[in-house]
Amino acid sequence: MNIHLILQMAADSMPDREAVVCGSQRLTYQALNDAVNALADKLEDTKKLAYLAETGAAAPVAMFAAALRGIPYVPINYRLAEDQIKALLKRVSPASLISDDAPEVEGI
């Protein structure tokens, strides 16, 4: 059993119940599952998925999508210094990076 199966079971049994609430962002279990499946489809050839952004609805979408694909999910703390973020990105060398406009790291 992987973590995505738990989400799928929740979406099947209570699709309209809120799964994610972050400020004004709200996702039901069905909407979360749909977003996860859409992202997972785009990650077909991805070996690792890094997430560099402030907390939001995209974080659980990315985590579940990575689990569905069976690839490592690498959350990176956006509060780290730029040189630390660059070092982490170099170390994990993700094939895909999800980010928002909050982190301003030159070269990524």
N, C-alpha and C positions, 0 to 999 in steps of 0.2 A: 504494500500500500504506500502510495506517496501522498504528499500533502495536497496535491491538486485533486486527488480523489475525494478528499474531505470537502473541498470547496464544491466539487461537482455534486456531491450528496446534499450539501446545504442548498445549492441552487435548485436541485430537483424537489426538495421537500419544502422549502420556504423561499421561493424565488423573489417575492416582493418585500421581504424583510431587509432592513438596512444592514449591510455588512461592513461598510466603511463610512465613517463620518470624520471629516477633517476640515474644520472651519465651515465654509459654505459648500464644500465638496461632499456629495453623498452618493454612494453606490449601493444598490441592492445586490443581493447575492447573485441574481441573474445577470445584472449589468456587469458586476465584477467578473463573473465567469466568462461572459461574452468578450470583455476587454482582454482577459488573460488568453483566451483562445486566439483572438486576433493577433496579439503580440507574439504568441508562441509560433504562429504560422510564419511570421516575419523573421523569426530566429532560426530558421531551418539549418543554415550552415554555421551557426554561431557556436563557438567552443566555450566561451565564458560570457557572463553578462555583468557588467559593472553598473552601479547606480550611484550617481553623484548629484544630489539635489537636496533641497530642503524637504522636510517631511510633507507628504501629500498622498493623494490617492494613487499616484503612479508607483509608489513604493510597493504596496502589496500586489499590484498588477505585475510588476517586474519580478517579484519574488515567486509568485505562483507560476508565471510563464516560464521562468528558469526551471522550476521543479517539473513542470509538464514536459519540457524538452530534455530534462535529465542533465542539465549543465550547471556548473557552479554559479551561484549568485554572489556577487562581491559588492556589498554596500560600502561606500567610501564616505567618511565624515567630511562634509563640505566645510566644516569649521577649521580643518587643519590648514597649516601654512601651505602656500603654493608649492614650495619645494617638496614637502611631504606628500602632497597629492600627486605631483609628477612622479615621485619615486614609487608610490603605490601603483599608479597606472602602468609604469614601466615593468614593475615586478609581476603584476597579474596579466599584463598584456591582453586585455579583453578584446575579443573580436567585435563586441558591441558595447556601446556606452550610452546609458540613458542619463540625461542631465537636463536641468532647467536653466533659466537665465541667471540664477542667483550666484553660482560660483563663477569667478572670473579668473581662470587659469590660462595663462598664455601658452599656446602650443597644443591645446586639446580641443 
